[in-house]
Amino acid sequence: MDILREIVQWVGLSRLELGFWSFPILLGLIFLRAPIGLAMFLMGLLGWIFAMNGNPTPILAKLKSETYTTFSNYSLTIIPMFLLMGQFATLSGMSSALFRAAEGFLGHRRGGVAMASVGACAGFGAICGSSLATAATMGRTALPELRRYGYSGGFSTATLAAGGTLGILIPPSVILVIYAIITEQNIAKLFLAAFVPGILAAIGYVITISIYVRLFPASAGTRPAVPWPERWRALADTWPVLAIFGIVVGGIYAGWFTPTEGAAIGAAGTGLVALLGGNLTWRLLGEALIGTAKTTAMIFFIVLGASLYNNFLALSGAPQWLADFVLGQGFAPLLVLSVVLAFYLVFGCIMDSLSMILLTVPIFFPVISGLDFGMTPEHVAIWFGILVLIVVEVGLITPPVGMNLFIINTMDRETPMSETYKAVLFFVGSDIVRVVLLVLFPAITLFLIPA
């Protein structure tokens, strides 16, 4: 105790200064490859001790109840349900059915197989909720077909990496659930707001593919057209996806059940489809449950670390000081928003989306909430959430550390990463154009949200 007090006195920082210094130190730990959850937990723990003049008793007393308080949040139960839904969706063969249907209608066009991959990613994202899982699953399904019909390695991997980002934008989305909990927003409204930007993302990627294959004709081959009867049969095979998405998302919007209940129904539905399709054995069921448990444990530990760190930030007063400072300068709201989004775009290249949301939203949300965008506070919160989700997801495909790029490239070792980087920049450009449109025209995001 005496040693701690001596160290605190030697450092000589106020609580506010501790709050601001903690952020670059935390980023340094992350750059050194410390687990993000552990890094936030340690910074929160040490921050509390320093803020209390070296007395560890308050934070140790808080830890007794913090874990229960954090995880007893009913809304968090939606996370393992959506994760299990994604596990069952992977087992059920839905990804293959979606790709065959999209390929049947688009495959014969110039760049059509790549367009079909994007369409299948969008459909799979509607029942998965994870970008990394969507990229990995669709990569196994679509990559052999892309290579079979003469698509270049860099173009193929870039297309699938970009298409994977649709998994977290098109509802349901685990990240949106986390954002809703942090900012105390309605989960169903956030899902509804994400729907149109998600469709725009898919359309933007299709346009990007069309432009790319015209600029680089040798990057894409052709395949014969599929007869119309086969197209309709392939489309009919996707009925489980449409049914589950309609029941889960439609039921939530219609008020038939809560988002958590909808997630449980979706998990049961996808599990039933996998079972009836003969794809769910006892061994695979065990693997799905264990995979869900591992991912849930990882997410929950990050949530706990973020909760402790954000409690320390609130104690330091740094977020409120930052909000008051920005508001006092009289900066234009769009300028402040643009700077915040640029920050997310840069750091999204080196951090995963969940960590970015948990780490930064408690800092930036008070700033954005205090600005006058000519909208209600609820609409500002929803609009900001969708924008943050998009720019963070862009980081998944932005060189040099885009996670989706590495996942896809592990499936195609013959393609140099540099070739993937060159092709994916076209998709990044499409994302940036979409972000600009959503910033300038908030109604694109909000017009489905009740006033």
SULJOCOR-V383257 format. One record per residue. N is the residue number from 1. PSI is psi in whole degrees, -180 to 180 (none if undefined). NEAR is the number of other ideal C-beta (glycine too) atoms within 12 Angstrom. D_CENTER is the distance of its C-alpha to the mean C-alpha in Angstrom with 2 decimals. Layout:
<<N & PSI & NEAR & D_CENTER> <N & PSI & NEAR & D_CENTER>>
//
This chain:
<<1 & -47 & 15 & 42.13> <2 & -38 & 11 & 44.66> <3 & -43 & 12 & 42.87> <4 & -43 & 22 & 39.58> <5 & -38 & 17 & 41.46> <6 & -40 & 13 & 43.12> <7 & -44 & 17 & 39.86> <8 & -44 & 26 & 38.44> <9 & -36 & 14 & 41.68> <10 & -40 & 12 & 41.63> <11 & -46 & 21 & 38.11> <12 & 37 & 13 & 39.25> <13 & 144 & 23 & 35.98> <14 & 170 & 19 & 35.50> <15 & -41 & 27 & 32.57> <16 & -44 & 23 & 31.07> <17 & -38 & 19 & 31.54> <18 & -42 & 31 & 30.03> <19 & -43 & 35 & 26.85> <20 & -36 & 24 & 26.55> <21 & -26 & 26 & 27.60> <22 & -31 & 38 & 25.13> <23 & -53 & 32 & 22.12> <24 & -33 & 13 & 23.49> <25 & -41 & 25 & 24.76> <26 & -44 & 39 & 21.37> <27 & -37 & 25 & 19.90> <28 & -41 & 15 & 22.96> <29 & -39 & 27 & 22.33> <30 & -41 & 29 & 18.83> <31 & -29 & 16 & 20.46> <32 & 8 & 14 & 23.04> <33 & 23 & 13 & 20.46> <34 & 139 & 21 & 20.90> <35 & 133 & 19 & 18.27> <36 & -41 & 37 & 16.00> <37 & -44 & 31 & 16.86> <38 & -40 & 25 & 20.50> <39 & -45 & 34 & 20.59> <40 & -38 & 41 & 19.47> <41 & -47 & 34 & 21.84> <42 & -42 & 25 & 24.70> <43 & -38 & 39 & 24.28> <44 & -43 & 40 & 24.29> <45 & -51 & 29 & 27.30> <46 & -37 & 30 & 29.24> <47 & -44 & 41 & 28.45> <48 & -44 & 38 & 29.93> <49 & -44 & 33 & 32.96> <50 & -39 & 35 & 33.66> <51 & -26 & 36 & 33.24> <52 & 25 & 26 & 35.76> <53 & 37 & 24 & 38.25> <54 & 6 & 23 & 37.80> <55 & 111 & 18 & 38.11> <56 & -8 & 23 & 35.58> <57 & -46 & 16 & 36.87> <58 & -43 & 22 & 34.60> <59 & -34 & 30 & 31.32> <60 & -37 & 17 & 32.72> <61 & -36 & 13 & 33.77> <62 & -36 & 25 & 30.36> <63 & -25 & 24 & 28.69> <64 & -33 & 12 & 30.89> <65 & -16 & 16 & 29.15> <66 & -41 & 28 & 25.71> <67 & -47 & 19 & 24.28> <68 & -43 & 13 & 25.67> <69 & -39 & 17 & 24.74> <70 & -49 & 29 & 21.05> <71 & -8 & 23 & 20.75> <72 & 0 & 13 & 23.19> <73 & 117 & 23 & 20.74> <74 & -35 & 17 & 20.90> <75 & -26 & 32 & 17.49> <76 & -20 & 31 & 15.94> <77 & -14 & 26 & 17.67> <78 & -26 & 42 & 15.18> <79 & -55 & 42 & 12.75> <80 & -29 & 31 & 15.28> <81 & -46 & 36 & 16.29> <82 & -35 & 50 & 13.08> <83 & -42 & 41 & 12.82> <84 & -37 & 41 & 16.48> <85 & -42 & 48 & 16.07> <86 & -39 & 45 & 13.87> <87 & -47 & 40 & 16.58> <88 & -37 & 42 & 19.33> <89 & -37 & 47 & 17.88> <90 & -41 & 41 & 17.97> <91 & -29 & 36 & 21.52> <92 & -10 & 37 & 22.79> <93 & 12 & 30 & 22.92> <94 & -33 & 43 & 20.94> <95 & -42 & 48 & 19.20> <96 & -41 & 32 & 22.74> <97 & -42 & 31 & 23.99> <98 & -43 & 44 & 21.31> <99 & -42 & 42 & 22.00> <100 & -40 & 33 & 25.76> <101 & -47 & 34 & 25.70> <102 & -38 & 40 & 23.80> <103 & -36 & 38 & 26.00> <104 & -37 & 35 & 29.06> <105 & -26 & 27 & 28.59> <106 & -19 & 31 & 27.21> <107 & -30 & 36 & 28.25> <108 & -9 & 24 & 31.67> <109 & 165 & 28 & 30.51> <110 & 120 & 27 & 30.15> <111 & 15 & 40 & 26.74> <112 & -37 & 33 & 26.40> <113 & -37 & 45 & 25.05> <114 & -41 & 55 & 22.14> <115 & -40 & 40 & 21.62> <116 & -36 & 44 & 21.84> <117 & -42 & 53 & 19.11> <118 & -44 & 50 & 16.72> <119 & -41 & 42 & 18.10> <120 & -37 & 51 & 17.71> <121 & -41 & 49 & 14.03> <122 & -44 & 44 & 13.62> <123 & -42 & 42 & 15.86> <124 & -35 & 52 & 14.34> <125 & -26 & 48 & 10.83> <126 & -13 & 47 & 12.92> <127 & 7 & 53 & 13.93> <128 & -59 & 49 & 11.34> <129 & 10 & 52 & 7.93> <130 & 128 & 49 & 6.53> <131 & -45 & 48 & 6.15> <132 & -40 & 39 & 8.74> <133 & -38 & 41 & 10.87> <134 & -45 & 49 & 11.04> <135 & -44 & 47 & 12.09> <136 & -45 & 34 & 14.50> <137 & -48 & 41 & 15.98> <138 & -27 & 52 & 16.57> <139 & -43 & 42 & 17.81> <140 & -31 & 28 & 20.48> <141 & -47 & 35 & 21.48> <142 & -29 & 44 & 21.55> <143 & -44 & 40 & 22.40> <144 & -38 & 20 & 25.97> <145 & -41 & 31 & 26.62> <146 & -44 & 45 & 25.53> <147 & -34 & 27 & 27.83> <148 & -37 & 16 & 30.52> <149 & 23 & 29 & 30.88> <150 & 20 & 22 & 31.13> <151 & 137 & 42 & 27.74> <152 & 153 & 30 & 27.53> <153 & -46 & 29 & 25.41> <154 & -42 & 36 & 23.47> <155 & -41 & 44 & 22.79> <156 & -50 & 44 & 21.79> <157 & -38 & 47 & 19.30> <158 & -40 & 51 & 17.81> <159 & -46 & 56 & 17.53> <160 & -35 & 58 & 15.75> <161 & -44 & 56 & 13.29> <162 & -44 & 52 & 12.53> <163 & -31 & 59 & 12.64> <164 & -30 & 53 & 10.09> <165 & -19 & 55 & 7.31> <166 & -20 & 54 & 8.66> <167 & -30 & 52 & 7.62> <168 & -13 & 51 & 4.45> <169 & -44 & 54 & 6.57> <170 & 124 & 45 & 9.77> <171 & 150 & 46 & 10.55> <172 & 154 & 51 & 10.55> <173 & 126 & 51 & 7.03> <174 & -40 & 51 & 7.11> <175 & -39 & 47 & 5.08> <176 & -34 & 48 & 7.56> <177 & -45 & 45 & 10.17> <178 & -45 & 41 & 10.00> <179 & -42 & 41 & 10.31> <180 & -40 & 39 & 13.05> <181 & -44 & 35 & 14.83> <182 & -44 & 36 & 14.96> <183 & 1 & 33 & 16.26> <184 & 50 & 20 & 18.20> <185 & 166 & 34 & 17.06> <186 & 122 & 28 & 17.52> <187 & -43 & 41 & 14.66> <188 & -40 & 37 & 16.45> <189 & -37 & 32 & 16.81> <190 & -41 & 47 & 13.18> <191 & -43 & 45 & 12.60> <192 & -40 & 34 & 15.64> <193 & -30 & 43 & 14.67> <194 & -16 & 46 & 11.50> <195 & -52 & 36 & 13.82> <196 & -47 & 30 & 15.94> <197 & -33 & 47 & 13.49> <198 & -42 & 45 & 11.81> <199 & -40 & 26 & 15.42> <200 & -37 & 30 & 16.29> <201 & -45 & 45 & 13.68> <202 & -44 & 41 & 15.33> <203 & -41 & 23 & 18.71> <204 & -39 & 37 & 18.12> <205 & -38 & 44 & 17.35> <206 & -43 & 34 & 20.48> <207 & -40 & 24 & 22.51> <208 & -43 & 36 & 21.41> <209 & -43 & 41 & 22.59> <210 & -42 & 25 & 25.79> <211 & -43 & 26 & 26.49> <212 & -46 & 35 & 25.79> <213 & -20 & 31 & 28.15> <214 & -32 & 17 & 30.81> <215 & -33 & 18 & 30.63> <216 & 78 & 23 & 30.62> <217 & -30 & 17 & 32.50> <218 & -8 & 15 & 32.94> <219 & -11 & 31 & 29.20> <220 & 134 & 37 & 29.20> <221 & -169 & 26 & 31.84> <222 & 161 & 20 & 32.91> <223 & 153 & 24 & 33.34> <224 & 155 & 15 & 35.80> <225 & 146 & 16 & 35.02> <226 & 133 & 25 & 34.49> <227 & 149 & 13 & 37.17> <228 & -39 & 13 & 36.20> <229 & -39 & 11 & 37.06> <230 & -35 & 20 & 34.66> <231 & -46 & 23 & 31.89> <232 & -35 & 17 & 32.48> <233 & -41 & 17 & 32.64> <234 & -39 & 27 & 29.31> <235 & -39 & 25 & 27.80> <236 & -29 & 18 & 29.47> <237 & -13 & 27 & 27.85> <238 & 8 & 37 & 24.40> <239 & -33 & 22 & 25.70> <240 & -38 & 36 & 23.87> <241 & -48 & 40 & 20.46> <242 & -41 & 24 & 21.88> <243 & -47 & 23 & 23.61> <244 & -45 & 38 & 20.78> <245 & -44 & 37 & 18.38> <246 & -42 & 23 & 21.39> <247 & -47 & 33 & 22.43> <248 & -60 & 41 & 19.18> <249 & -45 & 38 & 17.79> <250 & -40 & 25 & 21.36> <251 & -37 & 27 & 22.67> <252 & -46 & 34 & 20.27> <253 & -36 & 29 & 21.21> <254 & -10 & 15 & 24.82> <255 & 15 & 13 & 24.99> <256 & -34 & 17 & 26.18> <257 & 165 & 22 & 23.95> <258 & 165 & 24 & 21.34> <259 & -38 & 41 & 17.59> <260 & -44 & 29 & 18.39> <261 & -38 & 24 & 21.33> <262 & -39 & 38 & 19.44> <263 & -40 & 44 & 16.99> <264 & -41 & 28 & 20.18> <265 & -41 & 33 & 21.88> <266 & -41 & 43 & 19.10> <267 & -43 & 38 & 19.24> <268 & -40 & 21 & 23.02> <269 & -47 & 33 & 23.07> <270 & -35 & 46 & 21.09> <271 & -40 & 34 & 23.21> <272 & -41 & 23 & 26.31> <273 & -43 & 33 & 25.53> <274 & -38 & 33 & 25.07> <275 & -47 & 22 & 28.29> <276 & -29 & 16 & 30.30> <277 & -1 & 22 & 29.26> <278 & 16 & 12 & 30.68> <279 & 0 & 27 & 27.47> <280 & 94 & 26 & 27.16> <281 & 172 & 14 & 29.77> <282 & -38 & 10 & 30.28> <283 & -45 & 12 & 29.07> <284 & -34 & 23 & 25.80> <285 & -44 & 20 & 25.36> <286 & -42 & 15 & 25.86> <287 & -40 & 20 & 23.36> <288 & -43 & 33 & 20.70> <289 & -42 & 23 & 21.55> <290 & -42 & 17 & 21.69> <291 & -42 & 25 & 18.36> <292 & -43 & 35 & 16.78> <293 & -43 & 19 & 18.87> <294 & -47 & 18 & 17.93> <295 & -40 & 27 & 14.15> <296 & -44 & 27 & 14.87> <297 & -42 & 19 & 17.34> <298 & -47 & 26 & 15.09> <299 & -44 & 37 & 12.50> <300 & -35 & 30 & 15.58> <301 & -38 & 27 & 17.32> <302 & -41 & 38 & 14.65> <303 & -42 & 38 & 14.85> <304 & -46 & 31 & 18.62> <305 & -42 & 38 & 18.77> <306 & -38 & 38 & 16.79> <307 & -45 & 36 & 19.11> <308 & -43 & 40 & 22.14> <309 & -41 & 44 & 21.23> <310 & -30 & 40 & 20.44> <311 & -40 & 31 & 23.73> <312 & -43 & 41 & 25.49> <313 & -41 & 40 & 24.12> <314 & -39 & 24 & 25.38> <315 & -37 & 28 & 28.67> <316 & -24 & 33 & 28.97> <317 & 7 & 23 & 28.48> <318 & -47 & 33 & 26.47> <319 & -42 & 34 & 23.73> <320 & -38 & 24 & 26.55> <321 & -43 & 23 & 28.73> <322 & -43 & 29 & 26.12> <323 & -45 & 24 & 25.64> <324 & -38 & 16 & 29.43> <325 & -48 & 20 & 29.98> <326 & -44 & 27 & 27.70> <327 & -34 & 21 & 29.17> <328 & -21 & 12 & 32.61> <329 & -16 & 17 & 32.39> <330 & 26 & 12 & 32.11> <331 & 151 & 20 & 29.42> <332 & 136 & 15 & 28.29> <333 & -42 & 27 & 25.12> <334 & -31 & 20 & 23.54> <335 & -46 & 17 & 24.49> <336 & -45 & 30 & 22.80> <337 & -42 & 35 & 19.58> <338 & -40 & 23 & 19.78> <339 & -43 & 22 & 20.37> <340 & -44 & 36 & 17.40> <341 & -36 & 35 & 15.05> <342 & -38 & 24 & 16.95> <343 & -47 & 27 & 16.39> <344 & -39 & 37 & 12.59> <345 & -41 & 31 & 13.09> <346 & -51 & 21 & 15.51> <347 & -18 & 32 & 14.03> <348 & -18 & 39 & 10.58> <349 & -20 & 30 & 12.92> <350 & -3 & 26 & 14.05> <351 & 151 & 36 & 11.49> <352 & 159 & 36 & 8.27> <353 & -41 & 46 & 5.34> <354 & -46 & 43 & 6.68> <355 & -42 & 38 & 10.05> <356 & -44 & 42 & 9.84> <357 & -49 & 43 & 9.07> <358 & -34 & 43 & 11.78> <359 & -40 & 43 & 14.08> <360 & -28 & 40 & 14.34> <361 & -42 & 40 & 13.84> <362 & -21 & 38 & 17.16> <363 & -47 & 38 & 18.82> <364 & -28 & 40 & 17.85> <365 & -42 & 36 & 17.62> <366 & -33 & 33 & 21.41> <367 & -51 & 33 & 22.14> <368 & -39 & 40 & 20.40> <369 & -28 & 35 & 21.81> <370 & -6 & 27 & 25.24> <371 & 153 & 31 & 25.34> <372 & 103 & 18 & 27.03> <373 & 8 & 27 & 25.06> <374 & 23 & 14 & 27.48> <375 & 168 & 22 & 25.18> <376 & 156 & 19 & 25.12> <377 & -37 & 21 & 23.13> <378 & -44 & 24 & 20.97> <379 & -38 & 29 & 20.22> <380 & -43 & 31 & 19.48> <381 & -42 & 37 & 16.98> <382 & -46 & 42 & 15.18> <383 & -47 & 44 & 15.48> <384 & -40 & 44 & 14.27> <385 & -43 & 47 & 11.13> <386 & -41 & 47 & 10.26> <387 & -45 & 45 & 11.48> <388 & -44 & 49 & 9.55> <389 & -43 & 50 & 6.13> <390 & -50 & 49 & 7.92> <391 & -32 & 43 & 9.66> <392 & -39 & 48 & 7.19> <393 & -30 & 52 & 5.76> <394 & -34 & 44 & 9.55> <395 & -23 & 41 & 10.06> <396 & -18 & 47 & 8.94> <397 & 13 & 51 & 12.02> <398 & 124 & 35 & 14.19> <399 & 152 & 28 & 17.24> <400 & -4 & 16 & 18.38> <401 & 34 & 23 & 15.60> <402 & 120 & 41 & 12.74> <403 & -41 & 37 & 11.52> <404 & -35 & 47 & 11.37> <405 & -42 & 44 & 14.84> <406 & -38 & 28 & 16.26> <407 & -47 & 33 & 15.19> <408 & -38 & 46 & 16.88> <409 & -23 & 34 & 19.75> <410 & -19 & 23 & 20.63> <411 & -10 & 30 & 21.51> <412 & 76 & 32 & 23.69> <413 & -20 & 14 & 25.64> <414 & -18 & 17 & 28.15> <415 & 120 & 32 & 25.93> <416 & 143 & 17 & 26.00> <417 & -32 & 26 & 22.75> <418 & -35 & 18 & 24.51> <419 & -39 & 26 & 24.79> <420 & -42 & 40 & 21.08> <421 & -45 & 28 & 20.57> <422 & -43 & 25 & 23.17> <423 & -36 & 43 & 21.79> <424 & -20 & 44 & 18.10> <425 & -29 & 27 & 19.31> <426 & -40 & 35 & 20.27> <427 & -36 & 48 & 16.75> <428 & -41 & 37 & 15.63> <429 & -40 & 24 & 18.62> <430 & -40 & 35 & 17.56> <431 & -42 & 41 & 14.22> <432 & -40 & 26 & 16.36> <433 & -41 & 24 & 18.84> <434 & -41 & 39 & 16.39> <435 & -43 & 38 & 15.24> <436 & -43 & 24 & 18.98> <437 & -43 & 23 & 19.82> <438 & -30 & 37 & 17.43> <439 & -44 & 31 & 18.82> <440 & -28 & 18 & 22.35> <441 & 79 & 18 & 22.16> <442 & -24 & 29 & 20.21> <443 & -25 & 21 & 21.97> <444 & -39 & 28 & 19.75> <445 & -34 & 39 & 16.94> <446 & -7 & 33 & 19.43> <447 & -20 & 19 & 22.27> <448 & -13 & 25 & 21.22> <449 & 128 & 31 & 21.01> <450 & 143 & 15 & 24.45> <451 & none & 11 & 26.27>>
//
